[in-house]
Amino acid sequence: MSVSPLLAQPAKRKPIFYGWVIVIVGFLAHIASAFSISSTLSVFLKPLSADLGISRGIFSLIRSGEILIGAAAAPVVGTLMDRHGGRWLMAAGGLVAGAGFIWLGQARDFVQFMLVRWLLISPGDSLMGAMVVNVTISRWFVRMRGRALAIAGMGHGLAKVCMPVMAATLMLYVGWRGSWVIFGVFALLLVVAPALLA
């Protein structure tokens, strides 16, 4: 009994919707951007304050400055997003922030530490942060947009819980300087490579 050629052909698999690749990259970018959030930074407060010879009040200036820088950067990042899309911004942000984290491990005084945070890490976070991730995902999804944004956003929530524990554990083994270097390498691996390969 012969089988019809149409029936003999295997069913073609539907290709994976590219938007979900963007969601995965966004999830990873949210994790990497959480390296610099206040809950992670607070783990470093005591050893940094002692090593760099600063008070906790002075240390808090870092986050205040970063919030202002992020607010000032938003219109610039939005304009760049409209012109160039999210891929290159996320890759650039991961590269700049990753280099900044590595450089933090080499800081010799508080001014150096603060300038690296303000001039490299804060702009890098803005380029790979929530605005770029959310706009990029929104452009790919009409249906299930909320679900896609929520899945990508889970990276930030997961990192907020896990990152302070990871930072504290790393400090036990490699100190605060080595911890920042490892965060920098993770940022490069989690954001730059996936953004460029996506």
Secondary structure by P-SEA (a helix, b strand, c coil): cccccccccccccccccaaaaaaaaaaaaaaaaacccaaaaaaaaaaaaaaacccccccaaaaaaaaaaaaaaaaaaaaaaaccccaaaaaaaaaaaaaaaaaaaacccaaaaaaaaaccaaaaaaaccaaaaaaaaaaacccaaaaaaaaaaaaaaaaaacaaaaaaaaaacccaaaaaaaaaaaaaaacaaaaaac
